[in-house]
Amino acid sequence: MNNRILLSSPHMSGNEQKYINDAFETNWIAPLGPNVDKFEQELASYVGIADAAAVSSGTAAIDLALNILGVGVGDTVFCSSLTFVASANPIIYRGATPVFIDSEFDTWNMSPQALEKALIVAKAKKDLPRAVIIVNLYGQSAKMDELLKICNQYDVPIIEDAAESLGSMYKGQKSGTFGEFGIYSFNGNKIITTSGGGMLVSNDVEALKHARFLATQARDDAKHYQHSTIGYNYRLSNVLAGIGLGQLEVLDERVAQKRAIFAKYENSLSLIDGISFSPELTNTFSNRWLSVMLLNPEKIRITTYDLINALNAENIEARPVWKPLHLQPIFQECEFFTYDEEKVVSEILFANGLCLPSDTKMTAAEQMRVIDVIVNTIL
Ligand SMILES: *Cc1c(COP(=O)(O)O)cnc(C)c1O
């Protein structure tokens, strides 16, 4: 049997061990330490933002951002529907209610028209959201200019979920730096990983100081252990931050590799009538974290599941596009806004999209194997 070809797996640079050894030699086997400080500074400088706080996951970073924005019981928070569940779960942790917003075809991300529609309704009900979580799916930036303009008009802060778009750009500015807060994830499947970890970024240095305080059990400035606020244990370990430092060194190289993988799929497969690929909006630059293919059901006689099964039979991992959150059993009761009721974009993308192996360790011959299976199954 051929080697299994994976969607996206950890890809070390070789220098991670050096930073881990530093942690061991100095006995900084703790949350916090010099690797964490350096990882925060280097990431902040890479994306061009004032400050970054390293945390235990992207999910924790979203939870902290909501907390600092004052999201609590009885509040609503808007969130992209087409995303991984972790974008919205922290809304529930805060005791707030999510409202889901549909995608648009140009970016597959939050539709500015659907957002505006939802805000008009919310304003009429005197229930404007406390925050809007905008996701940049599979590396593609959302239409930040349009979305920012609408949110500013209603004075609602943005949390940019850039878990999948580290290294991507929108009009020359790094993804994740547009909102009040941005978050990144270093989970094992992301473009760079610390095995598990995340980062909260902002130009509001005071807010990030507060985030660090909340993330380390919210200890008051006193000689004894005193707490006036509920805190969390959300900080990143100094050992894992060492992995992050080694990974940051190769981030741009990984972006180039991911883009080359995407280009090869697109060049080899988009000539087939009925196959298209995830977009890259003019003036944006995607890290192409995952290559996503779209089947036109009027032209392709098999479904995405047929193709996923055919690939799996050849030991190749492929997955459907994220199932929209407004269709998830846990969010059944939540409101959902779409621009065109006849054409729910996130549902169309879910029904017809599949994520192809985008592993930067995949060889050219292995990618050809993937392409061969797709061609043979479809034609
Ligand atoms: C991975 C991911 C997260 C969560 O990050 P974790 O580090 O796994 O907690 C959040 N949002 C999106 C869109 C993701 O892909």
PDBQT file of the ligand as one rigid body, heavy atoms in Angstrom, charges set to zero:
ROOT
HETATM    1  C1  LIG A 401      -8.322  25.809  14.076  1.00  0.00    +0.000 C 
HETATM    2  C2  LIG A 401      -9.326  26.871  14.118  1.00  0.00    +0.000 A 
HETATM    3  C3  LIG A 401      -9.704  27.490  15.324  1.00  0.00    +0.000 A 
HETATM    4  C4  LIG A 401      -9.302  26.988  16.673  1.00  0.00    +0.000 C 
HETATM    5  O1  LIG A 401      -7.960  26.950  16.951  1.00  0.00    +0.000 OA
HETATM    6  P1  LIG A 401      -7.439  25.939  18.075  1.00  0.00    +0.000 P 
HETATM    7  O2  LIG A 401      -6.004  26.355  18.239  1.00  0.00    +0.000 OA
HETATM    8  O3  LIG A 401      -7.571  24.552  17.536  1.00  0.00    +0.000 OA
HETATM    9  O4  LIG A 401      -8.226  26.149  19.303  1.00  0.00    +0.000 OA
HETATM   10  C5  LIG A 401     -10.589  28.549  15.270  1.00  0.00    +0.000 A 
HETATM   11  N1  LIG A 401     -11.099  28.986  14.124  1.00  0.00    +0.000 NA
HETATM   12  C6  LIG A 401     -10.784  28.420  12.951  1.00  0.00    +0.000 A 
HETATM   13  C7  LIG A 401     -11.380  28.971  11.701  1.00  0.00    +0.000 C 
HETATM   14  C8  LIG A 401      -9.907  27.324  12.906  1.00  0.00    +0.000 A 
HETATM   15  O5  LIG A 401      -9.637  26.744  11.734  1.00  0.00    +0.000 OA
ENDROOT
TORSDOF 0
